[in-house]
Amino acid sequence: MANSVFSTTTSLFLADAVRVGPLLIGAYFTGCSVAGIGVNLGTGWLSDRLTDRRIPLAATALAGVAGALLFMVVRHYAVVFVTGAVLIGLNGGYLSQLFAYVKEFVEATGRELAPFSSGVRAVISAGWIVGPPAGLFLLSQWGFGFLYATVAGLLLLTALLGRWFLPALPAPPTPPPDEGANNRRPGMRRIIATVPGRTWLLIGSVIAVNVADQMYLIDIALYVTKDLHLSPTLVGLMAGICAALEIPLMMLVGRYADRIGRLRLVIAAAVVAVLFFCLLPGFGSIPVLIALQLPNAVWTAVIMNIPMVMVQDEVPGGAGAVSALYSINFTVAQLLGGAVTGVVADEVGYGNVFWICAGLCALATVFLLCRLASRPERQPDIRARATGSAWRTITPEGDHQVHPEDVAG
């Protein structure tokens, strides 16, 4: 809930409270993203050296508490910028630490990663049902000070829950020493060196889609209030409806992703995202904006869930470092999204930003099709079952029929 309020109100906070224009709004998101890359990588690397994942969970939440308290009272752009870059940047590492904890929890309890991770994502979406509508209502009634005081309280509760109420887990096993060149490299460089080429295509596609998503999150409140002259509470209603639709979709995706094929689902979601962003600037009525939250929820339910599971399966290394590596794509997306949104909105208006979003999702589709056409370096999580005279292997990419001699032994 706290993160959803930050995401949907920061651009309005900069425009209405700090009183800066589109270029400085874009500069804020770009600068915070540059700082966030180093912060997220450092947090991920350090967290794998701690025996208790709950400690970085609490620390990143407390950084958000401090940032929200400063947002209550500060209206100077430079101070807001530093607060966002350092404290809100540290708070942004909370989700990567949470999903690192999820992976370790799954391994410790013998559960399946994709369905359980989808369930956690659904709970996060539940926060988005309540957060944006409630936050924008508080903003319209009592202003930014009261809004961010509420956010600080939520993040303090988050820190307490993360540190003392989540179950303690056994420390993950330390991999045996290896004299290979990759293992002589320090920390994150070793993780990056082991990423397969096809995984980089997946990460590149996720970055492209997330740039579009960041541009949407920055631009939608300004588009609705400045161009369409509608109430900011509509933005909260749209976000809440989208999140409510995401929950059952995420549960279905987690349950059937391996059966349908993870990559096939991600490609379909990227195509839906292209259609969503193409339709968005052409319709300014409230009913249509609300109806468009269905395709918005469809692509979000897949893209924000399945690629992370694929990367965790394909990249060796500590859960914290791998989750941080994946989470960098959100930071890079924020960097590029802030810069592009500021320039485009300043030149051609808020509505035309969505055409750039559509183009980025089309680029992501191309990357995913290239991955589909390439030969996999390895086939993780292969299971086989008899289907008459042949066998069918189930991999994260989908279902493939092969003959028994191909899987002998």
Protein Blocks (a to p, Z undefined) as FASTA:
>chain_A
ZZmmmmmmmmmmmmmmnopafklmmmmmmmmmmmmmmmmmmmmmmmmmpcblklmmmmmm
mmmmmmmmmmmmgccfklmmmmmmmmmmmmmmmmmmmmmmmmmmmmmnopafklmmmmmm
mmmmmmmmmmmmmmmmmmmmnojmlmmmmmmmmmmmmmmmmmmmpccddddddddddfbf
klmpghjlmmmmmpcfklmmmmmmmmmmmmmmmmmmmmmmmmmmmmnopafklmmmmmmm
mmmmmmmmmmmmmmmmmmnopklmmmmmmmmmmmmmmmmmmpcbfklmmmmmmmmmmmmm
mmmmmmmmmmmmmpgcdfklmmmmmmmmmmmmmmmmmmmmmmmmmmnojklmmmmmmmmm
mmmmmmmmmmmmpccfbdghiacddehjaccdddfkbccdddfklmgZZ
